[in-house]
């Protein structure tokens, strides 16, 4: 017996600026960590060298370089 889907699945969300400064910084930190992790995984899989440079909403630079 098949069950009918009850959820909405993957919904598209509207992309908009986060107005609260503190919430924006928290979101930036989490996404930065995720981006650096994905870059490291990609470098490990492909054996390539990768450099990532991002700037926080406050203008501070953060960078990561993979070394083989």
C-alpha positions in Angstrom: 0.0 0.0 0.0 1.5 3.4 -1.0 1.3 6.4 1.3 0.3 9.7 -0.2 3.0 12.4 0.3 2.1 14.6 3.2 5.0 17.1 3.1 5.6 20.0 0.8 9.0 18.8 -0.3 11.8 21.2 -1.0 10.3 24.6 -1.1 11.9 27.6 -2.8 12.6 30.4 -0.4 12.8 34.1 -1.1 16.4 35.4 -0.9 16.5 38.6 1.0 19.0 40.5 3.2 19.1 39.6 6.8 18.3 42.9 8.6 19.6 42.1 12.1 23.4 42.6 12.3 24.0 39.8 14.8 21.9 37.3 12.9 23.7 38.2 9.7 27.1 37.6 11.3 26.0 34.2 12.7 24.7 33.2 9.3 28.0 34.4 7.6 30.1 32.3 10.1 28.1 29.2 9.5 28.1 29.5 5.7 31.9 30.4 5.7 32.6 27.2 7.7 30.5 25.2 5.3 32.2 26.8 2.2 35.7 26.1 3.6 34.7 22.5 4.4 33.4 21.9 0.9 36.5 23.4 -0.6 38.7 21.1 1.5 36.6 18.1 0.4 36.9 19.1 -3.2 40.7 19.5 -3.0 41.0 16.0 -1.3 38.9 14.4 -4.0 40.5 16.0 -7.0 44.1 16.5 -5.7 44.0 20.2 -6.6 45.0 23.3 -4.7 42.2 25.7 -3.9 42.2 29.2 -2.4 39.1 30.8 -1.0 38.8 34.4 0.0 35.6 35.8 1.5 34.8 39.1 3.2 32.5 39.4 6.2 29.7 41.9 6.3 32.0 44.0 8.5 34.7 43.9 5.8 37.1 41.5 7.5 38.8 39.1 5.1 38.8 35.3 5.7 40.8 32.9 3.6 41.7 29.3 3.3 44.3 27.6 1.1 44.6 23.9 0.6 48.1 22.4 0.5 48.8 19.1 -1.1 
